[in-house]
Amino acid sequence: MQLLEQLTGRLFEIRKERNAEENRWRREQTNLQRTLALLDGEKSNYEQRIATLREREGTAGAERAKLAEELTAKRGRLEELDGKVRASATRLLAVHEGLPAPLRQLLAAAAARVRDALSPAGSALSVIDRLRVLNAFSAELDKVLGMPHAVKQVIEVDGQPRREMDVLYLGGALGYWVGAADRQAGLLVHRDGAWTVTRDDGLATQVRAAIQVIQRERPATIIRLPLPAEAGR
């Protein structure tokens, strides 16, 4: 469905900075998954071999010590990789925290599972299980950021009392809002860790139409909405 002119290019431009860490994580996660699975399997194999050697005579002591040393090294590598998984999880949670409240709510359950996996209680999880939780959260985050969302949100405009507006979010860094009577409209832009509300009442008709398309209240069509730098021209 073609909703906005040049939507793909615009979303890429707006989301580029905010998704840098997520994109880096996505490039690494396949290799990391394989490495973790291999090391976890090797760890189990070493532990089984050590258990067998302990049942033998003392002549096996040197070999048992060598295997124990290898196992310690593997455990150290797993701890190192676990640190990378935790660091990636922290960065993705930071992306989640920077989203507008309605989008954060869509991801609340997945984010809670990640926080649980990072908590002391989650230390019982294997590195691979923790990675699976993070992979699931990454996929859900990517899905939310890749789709337009029409929501109700209370915002403050020009110092006036906060009122509920209809908002169309594109990704996690740009939104278009319109008042209930279609007399006020504008943009919501995320820059430098904060959201800025700007007013451009001339956008009311386009924003309302775009929201109606998203909500399937009117046929799909191309609707032109400006980037922040274009607004007010």
N, C-alpha and C positions, 0 to 999 in steps of 0.2 A: 504494500500500500504506500503510495507516494503522498505523504502528508505535508511535508515542508520542502520548499525548493532548496536543493543542495544540502539536504539534511545530513548525509553521511560526512561531507566535508566539514560542515559546521560543528558537528559533534566531536569530530577528531580534533579540531582546533581548540575547542573549549575544554575538552577533557584531557588534553595532552599532558599538562603538568600534574594534574591530580592523580592520573593513573600511571605515572612513571614507575612507581614501586610495584604496583600490581602487575604491570606488563613484564617487568623484570622477573617477578616471581613466577609468572606463567611460563616464561621461557626456560626457567630452571627446574620447574617442579617435576617434569617427566624423568629427567636424569636423576634428580634427588630421590624420587620414588624408587627407581631401580636400584640405586646404591643402598638405600636403607633396607630394601627387601633382601638384597644380597648379604649385607652385613648381619642382618637379623638372623638369616638362615645359617650363616657361618657361625654366629655366636651359639646357636642351639646345637650345631654339630660339634663345636669345641667342647661344650658342656657335657654332651653325651660321651665324647671320647675321654674326657677327664674322669667322669664317673666310672667308666669301664676300667681305666688304668688304676684307679684307686682300689679296685678289687683284686689287682694282681700283686705279685711279690714286690719287694722293695727295689728290685733291679729296674723297675719301670720308673723309679723316682725322677731320673734326669729327663726322661721324655715327658713325664707328667708336668714337671716344672716348665719345660719349654712350651707346652700347650697352654699352661696357665698364663705364661707371659704373653702369648699370642692373644689369648682371650682378653687379657687386660687391655692390650692395645686396641682390640676391636671395640671393646666397651668405651674406650676413650674416644674413638672415632664416632661411635654412635652418639655420645654426649655432645661432640662438636657439631654433628649434623642436627641434633635436637636443638642446639642453640640457634642454628640458622632457621629452623622451622619456627621457633618461638619469636625470633626477630621479625620474620616475615609476617607472622600473625599479628604482632604488635603494630606493624605498619598498615596492614589491611584494616585493623580495628580503628586506626587513626583516620583512614579514609572514610570509614563508616560514620565516625563521630562528626566528620565535617559535612555530612549530607544534611539536607533539610529534614525537619522532624517527620513529615509524612513518609519520606523514603527510608529514614532510619527505622521507622516502625515496621516497614515491610521486611526488614532484615533482622529484626530484633531477636527472633528465636535462633537464627543461625549465628548471630554475634554472641549470644549467650552461651551457645555450645562451645565456641572458640574460647571464651573467657573461662569456662569450666575446665577445658582441656589445659589451660595455662595455669590454673590454680593449684595450690598444694594438693588438693584432693585428686586433681587430674594427673599427678605425677605417677600414678600407678599405670597410666596408659603407656603402651609402647610408643616408640617414636613413629612407627608406621601408622598406628591408630590416630595419633595426634595429627599426622600429615593428612590422613583421610578427612578429618574434621575440617582442617584448613582448606583442603581442596574443595569440599562442598560449599564452604563459605565463599571462597573465591568465585566459584561458578554462579552462586546466587547474586553476589555483588555485581558481577559482570552483566548478568541478565537485567538487573534493575537499572544499571547505568546505561545500558544499550537500548532502553525503551522509553518512549514518552509516557508521562503519567499525568492524568488530570485529577486534582485533589481539591479539597476545601482546606483553607488555612487562614488563621487569624494573623493579620499583619498590620503594621503601622505605616501610614503614608503621610508625609509632610507634617509630622507632629500631631496629626489628628488622632482621636481615640481609635484604638485597635479594632478592626472589623474583620469579619470573615469574608474572604475573597475566593474566587475560583482561580486556581493556579495550574498552569501547564508547565511541567518540568521536562527539560530535555537533558538527560544525563543527570549529573549531580552538581552542576555548577551554573546552570542557567534556567531561569523560570520566567514565564510571562503571566501576569495577573490581570484580572478584570473584575470590577465590582458587579454586584448583583443587578444593578440597573443599567449596566454597560455604559455608564457615563465616565468612569475612571478606569485607567489601565496603565500598565507599565511593565518594568522588568525587575527581576530579582537576580542579582549577579554575585557570585562568590569569588572574592579576590583577597589574597593575603590573609586567609583564615577568617574572614568575616563576610556577612551577607549585606549587600547594599540594595535598598529599594529605590528605584527611580520611577518617575511618573511620565507617561506619554499617552494622554487620553486618545490620541489618534489611532492607537493600536487596538482599541476596544473591539471593533468589528472583527478584525482578523483573529484576535485571541479567542473571542467567543466562538467563531466559526471553527477554529482549530480544536478547541475543547469539545465541541459538538461532534466533530469527526472522530476524535479519540473515543468518545462515549457512544459512538455509532448512532447518533441522533440525526445525522445528515450524511449524504453520500461522500465517499472519499474524494478528495480533490487536492490540488496543489495550492497551498496557502502561504503567502510570502510574509515572513516575520523577520525583522532585522536582527543583526548581531548588536551587542551593546554599543560598539563604536559607530553603528549606523543610526541608532535611535536618536530622535530629535532633529534629524537633518531636514 
